[in-house]
Amino acid sequence: MKKLLSTISLLFIIISFSVAQETIDMAMMQKIKDEGKNNSQITMIALRRQPLPRPGPTPA
């Protein structure tokens, strides 16, 4: 019974992977990459989140 169940599960997995094929729109992927490289503001956000250096105690 376990062997039958595992065989059916394996068959289901193989069928689901073969049916779930999508076409990849390479032009859209390139647009997304360009947007991330050219218009990303993550560097400015990260710089604003860093603490500013504070003056330490003066040496005696």
N, C-alpha and C positions, 0 to 999 in steps of 0.2 A: 504494500500500500504506500509506504514512504517513497519507494522508487518510482511508482506511478505519479505520485504527487510532485516529486522533484522533476521528473521528466516533463510533466505538464507545465510546471512553473518555468523551466528553462525554455520550453517551446514558446510560451507566452512572452517571455522577455525578448527572445530573438525576433518574434513577429512584431512586437511593439517597436523595437529599434528599426526594423526595416520599413515599417509604415511611417514612422515619424521623421522622415527625411524632409528637410526644408531647403529651399533654394536660398543662397546667401547673396544678398545685394551688395556687391563689392563697392559700387559707387556710393551707397549710403554709408558703408563702413568708413570709406575714405573721408566723407563729409564729417562724420562724427570725430574721427581722428584729427582732422584739420581744425575743427571747432575747439577741441580740447587743447591743441597746441597754440593756436593763435588768439583765442578769446577767453582762455581760462584765467580766472582771478584768484586761483588757489594760492599763488605765491604771495600776493598782497594780503590775503586773509591770514596766511600763516605768519607773515611778518608783523601784522597788527596784533596777533595773539601772543607774541613773545613778550616777556616782561622787559621793561626798559632797565638799563643798568643804573643802579643807584650808587651814589657816592658812599664809600665806606668810611669807617672811622679814620681820622687823620693820625699818622704815626707820631709818637711822642718824641 
